[in-house]
Amino acid sequence: MELSDYLLTPFYVAFFYALAYAVRPAVTNKYTKKYFIPAFSLKLVGGLALGILYHTIYGGDTNNYFHHASIIYGAFGKSFSTGLHLITTDGTLSSDIAPYASQMFWFGPDSKEYFVIRVAAVGAVLGFNTYSVTTVFFAVLSFSGMWAMYITFAKIRPQVYQELATAVFFLPSVFFWGSGLLKDSLCIGALGWLFYSFYRGTIEKKNIVRCLIIGFLAVRVIAAMKVYILLAFVPPAALWVFNENTERIKSSVIRIIVRPLFLIVGIVVAGYAMSSIAAADARFNIEKIGAQSKLTADYLQGISKQENGSGYNIGAQDGTLGGMAKLAPQAIVVALFRPFIWEARNPTMALSALEATFFMLFTLRIFWRVGFFKALRVIVGSPILTMCFVFSLIFAVSVGISSGNFGTLVRYKIPLMPFYLAGLYILDSITQQQTVRKHTIVKRPQLA
């Protein structure tokens, strides 16, 4: 850490706290208000803690992002137009930016890392090239989307607003890995805004133009870094919209008639969206997903062998979609419920193992108490539960197969964690409510 980190960071933190208190009345109600500042504080703590550990001790991508951002900051010092060009470029090399681009190994039109560098460069310019201040900017951006996610869940199922706060904000892996100067912070923040815009615009049908703009920007942000998040989210989101709008048709006859039409439209829209998303990254062409997954897994498993020990093996991949399908059950287990406690090799793995154990025990508790088949019926009958669990399972398969080691898995899986745990809490609430209603029905007395 530099001297500027200690001198400037408190002023920026104070500024963002003042901003948080100023906007809180507009984005909270009497139930959610008490979580706003604690959740915001935890994001700042998570981002700064990650920075202290990895910027000063371990190293890694967060250092590389800031190093590249510092190069752009230096360009601004010599020429504002050159610095601005480095932030806005699509990766095409030109004479004015060439001296700086040659210093950045992540510069290029196909670089997924360069988007993070652009955002970090804006933070560096506004924060006088201070790592911790830039981290605070990332934490604030991430928090904005996650608050949008939380208020959406709370509006859908207000009975469990307390539990939903835990699902969105208070999972250690999520606020640690999802708050620092990393791709993950921007992605989970953008995913929260996308979730919000889907619900607000297509289900509540309010502020449609604003939601279209927010949704478009969120898609662009995620696609710039991790397009596979969109490939996992879009189909269940389209199914969610279809189910919600079908359920709101009061006439059962009309509902039966239009259901197939809505379903076809939903499938067409989801298919078009997926093809458009995949077209943005040739690696995720439907015919190449299996091969790309195998390539990624082999690479990460090789790293884990060098790092003593955090690798896992769920079976050999053959680079095909069929091969991925065979490994899907193991991938779901590893993404949701591993590492097991005895597999932890370091403090961060131990933290992830405790979370995974909680996920496993809570899942078993609910399905045991409710009954497996009844729980499935409730999930299928509730559009939001269908969306949460379908997205979580699709995402679990993708990251469980491709990660190859627990060190990267704990970062890759954080987008699914709020949705999966929120789904469990909502499922628990719905089934308990059904049980209460069942036991409070007053039977009409029989006449003698």
KOLDOVO-883335 format. One record per residue (C-alpha): residue in one letter; x, y, z. Coordinates in steps of 0.5 Angstrom, whole numbers, plus 500, padded with zeros to 3 digits. Example, Ala and Ser with C-alpha at 12.3 -4.5 7.8 and 13.67 -1.06 7.14 Angstrom:
BEGIN
A525491516
S527498514
end
This chain:
BEGIN
M500500500
E502507498
L502513503
S496516498
D492510500
Y492512508
L491519506
L486519501
T482513502
P478516509
F476522505
Y473518499
V470513504
A467519508
F464522501
F461515499
Y458514506
A455521505
L452519499
A449513501
Y445516507
A443521502
V440516497
R438511502
P431514503
A429514496
V431506495
T429503502
N422502506
K421501513
Y423494513
T429494508
K432501511
K436498517
Y440493512
F442499507
I448502511
P451495514
A450492507
F454498504
S459498510
L460490509
K462491501
L467496503
V470492508
G470486503
G473490498
L479493502
A480486505
L481483499
G486489497
I490488503
L491481502
Y492481495
H495487493
T500487499
I501480500
Y499475495
G499478488
G494476483
D489479478
T487485482
N495488482
N495487474
Y488491473
F491496477
H498496474
H494497467
A490503470
S496506472
I499506465
I493510463
Y493514469
G500516467
A497517459
F492522462
G498526465
K501527459
S495528454
F488528456
S486526449
T491520449
G488518456
L481518454
H482514448
L485509452
I479508456
T474509450
T478504445
D475498442
G482495442
T485498436
L492500436
S493507433
S500511434
D498516440
I496510444
A501505442
P507507447
Y502505453
A498499449
S505496449
Q506496456
M499493457
F499485456
W492485456
F491490451
G487488445
P480487441
D479481444
S481482451
K476481457
E480484462
Y481490458
F474492460
V476492468
I482496466
R478501463
V473502469
A479501474
A483507470
V476512471
G477510479
A485511478
V483518475
L478520480
G482517486
F489520484
N492513482
T490510489
Y489503489
S484503495
V480508493
T479505486
T477499490
V472503494
F469505487
F469498485
A465496491
V460502491
L459500483
S458492486
F453495492
S449499487
G447492483
M446488489
W442493492
A437493486
M437485487
Y435485494
I430490493
T427486487
F427479491
A424483497
K418486493
I417479490
R417475497
P417481503
Q415476508
V423474508
Y426480507
Q431479513
E433472510
L434475503
A438480506
T443474508
A442471501
V444477498
F449481502
F452477508
L455471505
P462471506
S465469499
V460474496
F462480499
F469478499
W470476492
G465481489
S467487492
G474488490
L478490484
L476484480
K471482474
D467479479
S465485483
L463488476
C459482474
I455481480
G453488480
A451488473
L447482474
G443485480
W441491475
L439486470
F435482475
Y432488477
S430491470
F427484468
Y422484474
R421492473
G420492466
T417486464
I413483470
E411490473
K411493467
K413500470
N419505467
I420500461
V424505457
R429506463
C429499465
L431497457
I436502458
I439499465
G438492462
F442494456
L448497459
A448491464
V448486459
R454490455
V458490462
I457482463
A458481456
A465485456
M467480461
K464474462
V458472457
Y457465460
I453469466
L448471460
L448464457
A446462464
F441467466
V437469460
P433462459
P431462466
A429469466
A425469459
L422463462
W420467469
V417472465
F413467461
N410464467
E409470471
N405473465
T401467464
E399466471
R396473471
I391472466
K385471471
S381466466
S383459466
V380458459
I384464456
R390462460
I390455457
I390458450
V395463450
R400459455
P403455448
L403462445
F407465450
L412459451
I413459444
V415467444
G419466450
I423460447
V424464441
V426470444
A431466449
G434463443
Y435469439
A438472445
M443467447
S445466439
S446474439
I450473446
A454467444
A456471437
A459476441
D464471443
A466465439
R469461445
F461460447
N458458440
I454452442
E458448438
K464450442
I462450449
G464443450
A471444448
Q472451451
S470448458
K475442457
L480447455
T479452461
A478446466
D485443464
Y488449464
L486451471
Q487444474
G494445471
I495451476
S492447482
K497442481
Q503447481
E499451487
N499444491
G493442492
S486445491
G484441485
Y478437484
N476432479
I469430477
G471426471
A474426464
Q472431459
D471429452
G470436449
T463435447
L456437450
G454430451
G460429455
M458436459
A451433460
K454426463
L458430468
A452435470
P450432477
Q458432479
A458439477
I452441481
V455438487
V462441487
A459448485
L454448491
F456443496
R464443496
P469444498
F468439504
I471441511
W476436510
E478439503
A480446506
R487447505
N487455507
P483460510
T479462504
M478455502
A476454509
L471459509
S468457502
A467450506
L463453511
E459456506
A458450502
T456446508
F451451510
F448450503
M448443504
L445442510
F440448509
T438444502
L437437506
R433441512
I428444507
F427438502
W426433508
R421437512
V417439506
G418432502
F422432495
F416431491
K412437494
A418441494
L419440486
R412442485
V412448489
I418450485
V415449478
G409452481
S412459483
P415463477
I421466481
L423459484
T423456477
M428462475
C432462481
F433454481
V434453474
F439459473
S443456479
L443449476
I445451469
F451456472
A453450477
V454446471
S458451467
V463453473
G463446476
I465443470
S470448467
S473451474
G478445476
N480447482
F477450489
G481457488
T477459482
L471456483
V469460490
R470466485
Y466463479
K460461483
I458467487
P453470482
L449463483
M450464491
P445469492
F440466487
Y440459490
L440461497
A434466496
G430461492
L431456499
Y429462503
I423463499
L421456498
D421455506
S417461506
I412458501
T411451504
Q411454511
Q405459509
Q401453506
T402449512
V399454516
R393455512
K392448512
H392447519
T388454520
I382452516
V376452520
K371446518
R364447517
P360444523
Q355438521
L348439522
A345433526
end
